Amino acid sequence: MDTENQGKEYREDRVDIVAMKDKCGDGYAVGYTQKGEWLEYTVNVQAGGKLPFELSYASGMDNTGVRLFMDDEPITDTLALAGTGEFDTYETFKGTITKELTKGEHVLKVLVTSDYVNLDWIAFGEIEGDIMDKRKGTTGIMPKIASGTASAFAKTAGEYKVFDLMGNELGKIRLNAGASLIEIKNGLKTAGYHKGVCVVRNTVGQTMRINIGK
């Protein structure tokens, strides 16, 4: 509704971004939302059908709402989000989309239907375990997190995409089939990633968080 980042965090543009202080640690969320505002994301649907989803949000209001669209077609009814007590207290709404998706690239739209709801992440598909324990300060639309060993994650040889914790693609690395955690870290260092934490995505869309310095 305006051209200023009301949260004054992370970047300087129209989107209002706030710092998070919930139990999951530091991170960022979209905040200061008003009815009628919306966000769009280009997404790659890897499993078709009527998928379950989870949405992490916070609101100091009694009731707020959002609605999800894919390629401008609604895939949910308006989601009635109960207040969480505080804008720094994040809870998870769980549901199932109302329209079957097809595999491939699409545009996801998040429409805010009432004022003042903070939006952290949206995850589609079956999620193993408690996603709040796995979030670790990342933000945005969350991919499927790999479980098990590094060698199981890097089952096939090829190029693996590398992202920062905000979901920005940084580049690619080439791994051998069955690469160990040490081999993945060495591959990142060879590609120029010498310190910090990044996220690596394999060929089936699973991601692994890698601390290169450890």
C-alpha positions in Angstrom: 0.0 0.0 0.0 3.1 2.2 0.2 6.6 2.4 -1.2 8.5 2.1 2.1 9.8 -0.9 3.9 8.0 -0.3 7.2 10.0 -3.0 9.1 13.2 -1.3 7.9 15.0 -4.7 7.8 17.0 -6.8 5.3 16.5 -4.8 2.2 15.2 -1.5 0.8 12.0 -1.8 -1.3 8.3 -1.9 -1.0 8.0 -5.2 0.9 7.7 -4.7 4.7 10.3 -7.0 6.4 10.6 -7.4 10.1 13.3 -9.1 12.3 12.0 -12.2 14.1 12.5 -12.9 17.8 10.6 -16.1 18.3 11.8 -19.4 19.7 13.4 -20.4 16.4 16.1 -17.8 16.6 17.0 -14.9 14.4 15.4 -14.5 11.0 13.1 -12.3 8.9 9.4 -12.3 8.1 7.1 -10.2 6.0 5.2 -7.9 8.4 3.0 -4.7 8.5 0.7 -6.3 6.0 -2.6 -4.7 5.0 -5.7 -6.1 3.4 -5.3 -6.3 -0.4 -1.5 -6.5 -0.4 0.1 -9.6 -2.1 3.4 -11.3 -2.9 4.2 -13.5 -5.9 6.9 -16.2 -6.1 8.0 -18.3 -9.1 7.9 -22.0 -7.9 8.8 -25.3 -9.3 6.1 -27.9 -8.5 7.8 -31.3 -8.2 4.8 -33.4 -7.1 1.4 -32.8 -8.5 -2.0 -33.3 -6.9 -3.8 -31.8 -3.9 -0.9 -31.2 -1.6 -0.9 -30.6 2.1 0.8 -27.4 3.2 2.0 -25.6 6.3 2.2 -21.8 6.8 4.1 -20.1 9.6 2.6 -16.8 10.8 2.2 -14.5 13.8 -0.4 -11.9 14.7 -1.3 -9.8 17.7 -4.8 -9.5 16.2 -7.7 -11.9 17.2 -8.2 -13.0 13.6 -6.4 -12.5 10.3 -6.3 -14.2 6.9 -4.6 -15.0 3.7 -5.5 -16.8 0.5 -3.2 -18.8 -1.9 -3.3 -18.7 -5.7 -1.4 -20.6 -8.4 -1.2 -18.9 -11.8 -4.0 -16.6 -10.6 -6.3 -19.5 -9.8 -7.3 -20.0 -6.1 -5.8 -23.1 -4.5 -7.3 -22.5 -1.0 -10.3 -20.8 0.5 -9.4 -17.8 2.7 -7.3 -19.2 5.5 -8.7 -18.0 8.9 -5.6 -17.5 11.0 -6.3 -17.2 14.8 -4.3 -14.7 16.7 -1.0 -15.9 18.3 -1.1 -13.3 21.1 2.0 -11.4 19.9 3.6 -10.4 16.6 6.8 -12.2 17.7 4.9 -15.5 18.5 4.8 -17.7 15.5 2.5 -20.6 15.0 1.8 -23.1 12.1 -1.4 -23.3 10.1 -1.9 -26.7 8.4 -4.2 -27.4 5.5 -4.6 -29.0 2.1 -5.0 -27.1 -1.2 -8.3 -27.3 -2.9 -7.1 -27.6 -6.5 -4.8 -30.2 -8.0 -1.4 -28.9 -9.1 0.6 -30.0 -12.2 4.3 -30.4 -12.2 6.5 -27.6 -13.6 7.1 -23.9 -13.1 4.2 -21.8 -11.8 3.5 -18.5 -10.0 2.4 -18.7 -6.4 0.5 -15.7 -5.1 -0.1 -15.0 -1.4 -3.0 -12.5 -0.9 -3.5 -10.8 2.4 -7.2 -10.7 3.2 -7.1 -8.8 6.5 -4.7 -6.4 8.2 -1.6 -7.3 10.2 -0.3 -10.8 9.9 3.4 -11.6 9.8 4.3 -14.3 7.3 7.5 -16.4 7.8 7.4 -19.5 5.4 5.1 -21.7 3.4 5.9 -25.4 2.9 4.1 -27.7 0.4 4.1 -31.5 0.5 4.6 -34.1 3.2 7.0 -32.8 5.9 9.1 -35.3 7.9 9.2 -34.4 11.6 8.7 -31.0 13.1 9.6 -28.3 10.6 9.9 -25.7 13.3 12.9 -27.7 14.7 14.5 -27.7 11.2 13.9 -24.1 10.3 17.1 -22.8 11.9 16.5 -19.2 11.0 15.9 -19.7 7.3 13.0 -17.8 5.6 10.8 -18.0 2.7 9.1 -21.0 0.9 10.7 -23.9 2.4 11.8 -27.0 0.4 11.9 -30.6 1.5 14.7 -31.1 4.0 16.8 -34.2 3.5 17.1 -36.7 6.4 19.8 -39.3 6.8 23.4 -39.3 5.8 25.2 -37.0 3.4 26.0 -39.9 1.1 22.2 -40.7 0.9 21.6 -37.0 0.1 24.2 -37.0 -2.7 23.0 -40.3 -4.2 23.7 -39.4 -7.8 26.6 -37.6 -9.5 26.0 -34.2 -11.1 25.5 -30.5 -10.4 23.9 -29.5 -7.1 22.6 -25.9 -6.6 23.9 -23.8 -3.8 21.7 -21.2 -1.9 22.2 -18.8 0.9 19.9 -18.9 4.0 17.6 -16.3 2.4 16.9 -18.7 -0.6 19.1 -16.7 -3.1 20.8 -19.0 -5.6 24.6 -18.6 -5.3 25.8 -21.1 -7.9 26.4 -24.8 -8.4 28.9 -27.5 -7.3 29.6 -30.8 -8.9 29.5 -33.9 -6.7 30.3 -37.6 -7.1 27.7 -40.2 -6.3 27.6 -41.0 -2.6 29.7 -38.0 -1.6 30.4 -37.7 2.1 29.9 -34.6 4.2 33.6 -33.8 4.1 33.6 -34.2 0.3 30.6 -31.9 0.0 32.3 -29.3 2.2 35.5 -29.6 0.1 33.5 -29.2 -3.1 32.0 -26.0 -1.7 35.4 -24.7 -0.8 36.8 -25.6 -4.2 33.9 -23.7 -5.8 34.8 -20.6 -3.7 32.6 -20.9 -0.7 35.2 -20.7 2.1 33.1 -19.9 5.2 29.7 -19.6 6.6 26.5 -21.6 6.2 24.8 -22.4 2.9 22.0 -24.7 1.6 22.7 -27.3 -1.0 19.8 -28.8 -3.1 20.0 -32.2 -4.7 18.5 -33.4 -8.0 15.2 -34.5 -6.3 14.6 -31.1 -4.5 15.9 -32.1 -1.1 18.1 -29.6 0.7 20.9 -29.9 3.2 22.2 -27.1 5.4 26.0 -27.1 5.4 28.3 -25.2 7.8 31.5 -24.9 5.7 33.6 -23.8 8.6 32.9 -27.0 10.6 
